[in-house]
Amino acid sequence: MGGLEVAQPQYSRAYTAGHEEAWEGVTKTLEGLDIDTKEIDKATGEIETRWFYREGERAMGLVHGGHWKERYKMRLTLVSRGDTTVVTIRSLVEEKRPGGSQAYRWTRKTSTGEVEGLLFQELDKVLRSKEKK
């Protein structure tokens, strides 16, 4: 899979789930969050998403009300050993800052881990609900 070759921070979490169960949980979670996949390879345990977007208002120093946009592309990797699967997320993050020429171009930035954390929270719910059945 191509596209996320630049070194990015990675976030990982281990689950008590075999590869099949974890794979199903990850794909269900992405679908539930309306995150489309670009490439998917179950045999290698890799999923690359298409760009997805967040936007809102952000304070810029003393100036309030600046409109900003962020876009994310993620690579998720599942590595399973027996009944444990580690899910790792690497994200490519770009933003358009409010005002001036910055509002017209995407600038790469380092992920804060917030979006990855939200994805893990949703995945936790999916895999925990399977444990209870």
C-alpha positions in Angstrom: 0.0 0.0 0.0 1.3 3.4 -0.8 0.5 6.9 0.3 1.7 7.1 3.9 5.4 6.6 3.6 6.3 9.7 5.6 7.2 9.0 9.2 4.2 9.8 11.3 3.4 9.2 15.0 1.7 5.9 15.5 -0.9 4.9 18.1 -1.5 1.3 19.1 -3.8 -0.7 21.2 -4.0 -4.4 22.0 -7.3 -6.3 22.0 -8.2 -9.8 23.2 -9.5 -10.8 19.8 -8.3 -13.1 17.0 -7.5 -11.6 13.6 -10.9 -12.3 12.1 -12.8 -10.8 15.0 -10.5 -7.7 15.2 -10.7 -7.3 11.4 -14.5 -7.3 11.5 -14.5 -4.9 14.4 -12.1 -2.4 12.6 -14.1 -2.5 9.3 -17.4 -2.1 11.2 -16.0 0.8 13.2 -14.7 2.6 10.1 -18.1 2.1 8.4 -19.9 3.3 11.4 -17.8 6.5 11.4 -18.4 7.0 7.7 -14.7 6.7 6.9 -14.2 5.2 3.5 -11.4 2.9 2.7 -9.0 3.3 -0.3 -7.1 0.1 0.0 -7.8 -3.0 2.1 -5.7 -6.2 2.4 -7.0 -8.6 4.9 -4.1 -11.0 4.4 -1.5 -8.5 5.5 -3.9 -6.8 8.0 -3.6 -3.3 6.3 -6.3 -0.8 5.7 -5.7 2.7 4.2 -8.5 5.2 4.3 -9.5 7.9 1.9 -9.2 11.5 3.1 -11.9 12.4 5.6 -12.5 15.9 7.0 -13.2 17.8 10.2 -13.9 21.5 10.4 -15.0 24.2 12.9 -14.2 27.5 14.5 -10.8 28.1 16.1 -9.4 31.0 18.1 -6.2 32.3 16.6 -4.5 34.4 19.4 -6.7 37.4 20.0 -8.8 36.7 16.9 -11.8 34.5 17.4 -14.0 32.8 14.8 -11.5 31.7 12.3 -12.8 28.8 10.2 -10.4 25.9 9.9 -10.4 22.5 8.2 -8.4 19.4 8.9 -8.2 16.3 6.7 -6.9 12.8 7.7 -5.8 9.8 5.9 -5.0 6.7 8.0 -3.2 3.5 7.7 -4.4 0.8 10.1 -2.4 -2.3 10.6 -3.6 -5.4 12.5 -1.0 -7.9 13.8 -2.4 -11.0 15.5 -0.8 -13.6 17.7 -3.3 -16.1 18.9 -6.2 -14.4 20.6 -4.4 -11.0 20.8 -4.5 -8.5 18.0 -2.6 -5.2 18.1 -4.2 -2.4 16.0 -1.8 0.4 15.0 -2.9 3.6 13.4 -0.7 6.1 11.5 -2.3 9.3 10.3 -1.4 11.8 7.7 -2.9 15.1 8.8 -3.2 18.3 6.9 -5.0 21.6 7.7 -6.2 24.7 6.1 -5.8 27.6 8.4 -8.2 30.6 8.4 -7.4 33.8 6.7 -5.1 34.9 3.9 -3.4 32.6 1.5 -3.2 29.9 4.1 -7.0 29.3 3.6 -6.3 28.0 0.1 -3.6 25.4 0.7 -3.3 22.2 2.8 -0.3 22.2 5.2 1.0 19.0 6.7 1.0 18.8 10.5 1.6 16.2 13.2 -1.4 14.4 14.6 -2.4 15.1 18.2 -3.8 11.6 18.6 -7.3 13.0 19.2 -8.9 11.4 16.1 -7.1 8.1 16.6 -8.3 8.1 20.2 -11.9 8.5 19.1 -11.5 5.7 16.6 -10.1 3.4 19.4 -13.0 4.4 21.7 -15.5 3.3 19.0 -13.5 0.1 18.3 -13.5 -0.6 22.1 -17.3 -0.5 22.1 -17.5 -2.8 19.0 -15.1 -5.4 20.4 -16.5 -5.3 23.9 -20.1 -5.8 22.7 -18.8 -9.0 20.9 -17.3 -10.2 24.2 -20.7 -10.0 25.9 -22.4 -12.2 23.4 
